[in-house]
């Protein structure tokens, strides 16, 4: 299976804090990979370095075989990596349709015209369940719909790799289940996804492979079953109560 993303010995420090310490892993085409660990373990830092928000201190990053380690954020986005954020970053004063259209205009594979972008944006809004909200400004949407809107804008870029950063944080149990179903549909469409999430049920359901970080280091990698029974992971993150599930 082809590799979409390769991360090799990735290191990032902030002053005296080692946020990432020689982290290595890859992401295969079409898979959904989970990235879990305690708060401060380095999960979001991985996303920030991979997307060019922070430059790494050492290590290499390759996208579909091309090294992108030193590229700027907009250049990386143009090559096909897109993400959502823990704190939703919609264009608040634009409508839902305008938000998603922006992704088709400026993404990895831009639409040939604005009219085409808007038409495709309407199709994406229907897919994410916001078809009836296309003319509503983002600031007027509740949190779940704003999260879906950000996902829609990300999908509009036609990403090679989609990074979801705590996408389910703040959602109700019903909303979480609906979101799991939505991401499952993305998987079925063959989209390659990396999920950072604290809702372990969702990670275990969605992901075929899981990476565990702790204090900036990779401490485990394996299937959901392997991770859920790994003594190191149970001690560092999952807790003894989870081991019996």
C-alpha positions as CSV (number, residue, x, y, z in Angstrom):
1,X,0.0,0.0,0.0
2,X,1.3,3.4,-1.0
3,X,2.5,5.8,1.7
4,X,0.8,9.2,1.8
5,X,2.8,10.6,4.8
6,X,6.2,9.7,6.2
7,X,7.4,11.3,9.4
8,X,11.0,10.5,10.3
9,X,12.7,11.4,13.6
10,X,10.6,14.5,14.0
11,X,11.8,16.8,16.8
12,X,10.4,20.1,18.1
13,X,11.3,22.1,21.1
14,X,9.8,25.3,22.7
15,X,12.6,26.8,24.8
16,X,13.5,24.0,27.3
17,X,10.4,22.0,26.5
18,X,10.8,19.0,24.2
19,X,7.4,18.8,22.5
20,X,8.4,16.1,20.0
21,X,11.3,13.8,20.6
22,X,12.4,11.9,17.4
23,X,8.8,10.8,16.5
24,X,8.5,8.5,13.5
25,X,5.5,7.0,11.8
26,X,3.8,6.8,8.4
27,X,0.3,7.0,7.0
28,X,-0.9,4.6,4.3
29,X,-3.2,5.6,1.5
30,X,-6.9,5.1,2.4
31,X,-6.3,4.3,6.1
32,X,-7.7,6.1,9.1
33,X,-4.9,6.4,11.7
34,X,-5.5,7.4,15.3
35,X,-3.1,9.6,17.2
36,X,-3.8,9.5,21.0
37,X,-2.1,10.4,24.3
38,X,-2.4,12.6,27.4
39,X,-2.8,16.3,27.2
40,X,0.6,17.8,26.3
41,X,1.9,14.6,24.7
42,X,2.6,16.3,21.4
43,X,-0.4,15.3,19.3
44,X,-1.4,18.7,18.1
45,X,2.3,19.7,17.7
46,X,2.6,16.9,15.2
47,X,-0.3,18.4,13.2
48,X,1.2,21.9,13.5
49,X,4.6,20.8,12.3
50,X,3.2,18.6,9.5
51,X,1.1,21.5,8.2
52,X,3.9,24.1,8.4
53,X,2.6,26.2,11.3
54,X,5.8,25.4,13.2
55,X,9.1,24.4,11.6
56,X,10.7,21.3,13.0
57,X,14.0,21.4,14.8
58,X,15.0,18.1,13.2
59,X,13.6,15.3,11.2
60,X,11.9,14.9,7.8
61,X,8.4,14.9,6.5
62,X,7.4,13.5,3.1
63,X,4.0,13.7,1.4
64,X,3.6,11.1,-1.4
65,X,7.3,10.8,-1.6
66,X,8.1,14.5,-1.8
67,X,9.9,16.1,1.1
68,X,7.9,19.0,2.5
69,X,9.8,19.6,5.7
70,X,10.8,23.2,5.1
71,X,7.8,24.3,3.1
72,X,5.5,27.1,4.4
73,X,1.9,26.3,5.5
74,X,0.2,27.5,2.3
75,X,2.6,25.5,0.1
76,X,1.8,22.4,2.1
77,X,-1.9,23.1,1.9
78,X,-1.6,23.4,-1.9
79,X,0.1,20.0,-2.0
80,X,-2.9,18.4,-0.4
81,X,-2.7,18.4,3.4
82,X,-5.7,20.0,5.1
83,X,-6.9,20.0,8.7
84,X,-9.5,21.0,11.2
85,X,-8.6,22.7,14.5
86,X,-9.5,22.2,18.2
87,X,-11.0,25.7,18.2
88,X,-13.1,26.0,15.0
89,X,-11.7,28.5,12.6
90,X,-14.6,29.2,10.2
91,X,-14.9,32.5,8.4
92,X,-17.6,33.8,10.8
93,X,-19.1,36.5,8.7
94,X,-19.3,34.4,5.6
95,X,-22.2,32.0,4.9
96,X,-21.8,28.3,5.0
97,X,-21.8,28.2,1.2
98,X,-19.1,30.8,1.0
99,X,-17.0,29.0,3.6
100,X,-17.0,25.8,1.6
101,X,-16.7,27.5,-1.7
102,X,-13.4,29.1,-0.5
103,X,-12.0,25.6,0.0
104,X,-12.8,24.7,-3.6
105,X,-11.3,28.0,-4.9
106,X,-8.0,27.9,-2.9
107,X,-7.5,24.2,-2.2
108,X,-5.3,21.4,-3.5
109,X,-7.2,21.1,-6.8
110,X,-9.0,24.5,-7.3
111,X,-12.2,24.5,-9.3
112,X,-12.0,25.9,-12.8
113,X,-14.4,28.7,-12.0
114,X,-16.2,30.2,-9.0
115,X,-19.5,28.9,-10.3
116,X,-18.2,25.4,-10.4
117,X,-16.8,25.8,-6.9
118,X,-20.1,27.0,-5.6
119,X,-21.9,24.1,-7.2
120,X,-19.5,21.5,-5.7
121,X,-19.7,23.3,-2.3
122,X,-23.5,22.8,-2.3
123,X,-22.9,19.1,-2.9
124,X,-20.5,19.0,0.1
125,X,-22.9,20.9,2.3
126,X,-25.6,18.2,1.5
127,X,-23.1,15.5,2.4
128,X,-22.3,17.0,5.8
129,X,-26.0,17.7,6.5
130,X,-25.9,21.5,6.2
131,X,-27.7,21.8,2.9
132,X,-30.5,23.9,4.5
133,X,-28.0,26.2,6.2
134,X,-26.0,27.2,3.1
135,X,-27.1,30.9,3.4
136,X,-26.6,31.1,7.2
137,X,-23.5,32.9,8.4
138,X,-21.1,30.7,10.2
139,X,-21.3,32.7,13.4
140,X,-25.0,31.8,13.7
141,X,-24.4,28.1,13.7
142,X,-24.3,25.9,16.8
143,X,-21.0,24.2,17.6
144,X,-21.7,20.9,16.0
145,X,-22.7,22.6,12.7
146,X,-19.7,24.9,12.8
147,X,-17.5,21.8,13.2
148,X,-19.2,20.1,10.3
149,X,-18.8,23.3,8.3
150,X,-15.0,23.4,8.9
151,X,-14.9,19.7,7.8
152,X,-16.8,20.6,4.7
153,X,-14.4,23.4,3.8
154,X,-11.5,21.0,4.4
155,X,-13.1,18.4,2.1
156,X,-13.6,21.0,-0.5
157,X,-9.9,21.3,-1.0
158,X,-9.9,17.7,-2.2
159,X,-7.2,16.7,0.3
160,X,-4.7,13.9,-0.1
161,X,-4.5,13.8,3.7
162,X,-7.2,15.0,6.1
163,X,-6.1,15.8,9.7
164,X,-8.9,16.0,12.3
165,X,-7.8,17.6,15.6
166,X,-10.2,16.7,18.4
167,X,-13.1,17.1,16.1
168,X,-15.6,15.6,18.6
169,X,-14.6,17.7,21.6
170,X,-17.6,19.4,23.1
171,X,-20.2,17.3,21.4
172,X,-23.0,15.4,23.0
173,X,-23.1,11.5,22.9
174,X,-25.7,11.7,20.2
175,X,-23.6,14.1,18.2
176,X,-20.5,12.0,18.7
177,X,-22.3,9.0,17.2
178,X,-23.5,11.0,14.3
179,X,-19.9,12.2,13.7
180,X,-18.5,8.7,13.9
181,X,-21.0,7.8,11.1
182,X,-20.0,10.8,9.0
183,X,-16.2,10.0,9.3
184,X,-17.0,6.3,8.5
185,X,-18.6,7.6,5.2
186,X,-15.4,9.5,4.5
187,X,-13.4,6.3,5.1
188,X,-15.6,4.5,2.6
189,X,-14.9,7.1,0.1
190,X,-11.2,6.3,0.4
191,X,-10.1,9.5,2.1
192,X,-6.8,9.2,4.1
193,X,-7.4,10.5,7.6
194,X,-5.4,11.0,10.8
195,X,-7.5,11.5,13.9
196,X,-6.4,13.2,17.1
197,X,-9.0,12.5,19.7
198,X,-9.6,11.9,23.4
199,X,-12.9,10.1,22.8
200,X,-11.3,6.6,22.8
201,X,-14.5,4.8,21.7
202,X,-14.4,6.8,18.5
203,X,-10.8,6.2,17.9
204,X,-11.2,2.4,18.5
205,X,-14.2,2.3,16.2
206,X,-12.8,4.4,13.3
207,X,-9.1,3.6,13.2
208,X,-7.3,0.5,11.9
209,X,-4.0,1.5,13.5
210,X,-3.2,3.8,16.4
211,X,-0.1,5.7,17.5
212,X,0.3,6.6,21.1
213,X,2.4,9.6,22.3
214,X,3.5,10.5,25.8
215,X,5.7,13.4,26.8
216,X,6.6,13.9,23.1
217,X,7.7,10.3,22.5
218,X,6.0,7.5,20.6
219,X,5.4,4.8,23.2
220,X,3.2,2.4,21.2
221,X,1.8,1.6,17.8
222,X,-0.7,-1.1,16.8
223,X,-4.2,-2.2,16.2
224,X,-7.0,-1.0,18.5
225,X,-7.0,-4.4,20.2
226,X,-3.2,-4.2,20.7
227,X,-3.3,-0.7,22.0
228,X,-6.2,-1.3,24.4
229,X,-4.2,-4.2,26.1
230,X,-0.8,-2.6,26.0
231,X,0.4,-2.2,29.7
232,X,2.5,0.9,28.8
233,X,-0.5,2.6,27.2
234,X,-2.8,1.6,30.0
235,X,-0.4,3.1,32.6
236,X,0.3,6.3,30.6
237,X,-3.1,7.1,29.3
238,X,-6.0,4.7,29.1
239,X,-6.1,3.7,32.8
240,X,-6.8,0.3,34.4
241,X,-10.6,0.6,34.0
242,X,-10.3,0.6,30.2
243,X,-8.2,-2.6,30.2
244,X,-11.2,-4.5,31.3
245,X,-13.5,-3.2,28.6
